[in-house]
Amino acid sequence: MITIESLVEQGASVKLEVTPTDLKMFAESIVQRTIMAQQEERNAAMQREAEEGWLNTKQVRELLNVCEGTLNLWAKRGYLVPVKVGNKNMYAKSDVRRVQTGGRSESITSYCKKRNG
C-alpha cells in the first residue's frame, strides 16, 4: 500500500484524489502517533524521576572537588541549586551530573582551594 509518507519520502510529484475517508484515516494516524510519542515521553520522564537520587553537601563537594563557598556561589547564581530537606541542603544527582559534564568555572574552584587549602 502506498502512503502519503512514502510519496513524500520518495519526493514524488503527483496529484492525489482524496476522499473524506482517506483524510479521516490520515488524521487518525497522525493523532495516534502523537499520542504514542507523548506516552513514550511521559514514561521516560517517570523513569528518570524514579531513578533520581539525592546527594548531601559533603558528597557534592567531594564529587565536584569544590568548597562550600563555591556551592553557595553557584546556588546564588542558579547554577546548582539545592533543595532544603529539614535543615540540610540536598542536590539532585541529575543536576550534579549536569555540572560535571557541562564544566564549571575553574577560577572559582582554584580560588576556594587556595583559600581553604
Summary of the structure (lengths in Angstrom):
residues: 117
radius of gyration: 25.5
end to end distance: 71.9
largest distance: 77.6
contacts: 247
relative contact order: 0.10
helix: 67%
strand: 9%
